[in-house]
Amino acid sequence: MDIKSTLERLNKSKFRASFHLKKEDIEYIKKKGWNTIQAHCQDFISKRLAPAIINNDGKQTPTKGHPVFAAQHACGCCCRGCLSKWHKIKQGINISANEINEIVELLMAWIHIEFDNFKETDIRPVSKTNNKKNNKATPVQLKLF
């Protein structure tokens, strides 16, 4: 798997490109260290994606709560259906050790890129106002100049 071209292809998807590490993810990486993040990544892929049959396939990966979860969604490695679509890894058979290592390498590359490019100024605060019409938070317009 060519990581650079794979990440470029994934980034063309509006949905995949919408995932980014959050401040909490950055702090978690700093606290735990890269070896621990990679160990978690290896463990998540081995246990949640590698088996041929996954009872809750398509729902096994949360969208937040760990840097690897964000990476899995950003890289199309969140379920067997996405692995098949984005990486041509067949469903219904166990993922090989080599494929697991390639997936982990891709996810860790994405996490490193996100970590290196993270700026707290990129965070867009959201106002917690009550909008009774649609009950959604209203984004706050930041002053740029």
Number of C-alpha atoms within 10 A of each C-alpha: 11 8 15 11 10 14 19 11 14 16 16 10 11 10 12 19 16 11 19 18 21 21 15 13 19 17 12 16 19 12 10 10 11 15 10 12 19 17 11 16 24 19 15 18 22 18 10 17 23 22 16 13 14 17 8 10 14 12 11 16 19 13 17 16 12 19 26 28 22 26 27 29 23 25 25 22 25 25 22 28 17 18 19 14 13 15 16 11 17 14 20 12 12 15 18 13 11 9 15 18 15 15 23 25 17 22 28 21 16 24 26 14 12 18 20 10 10 16 11 8 7 10 10 11 12 11 12 11 11 11 10 7 6 7 9 12 12 13 12 11 10 8 5 4 3
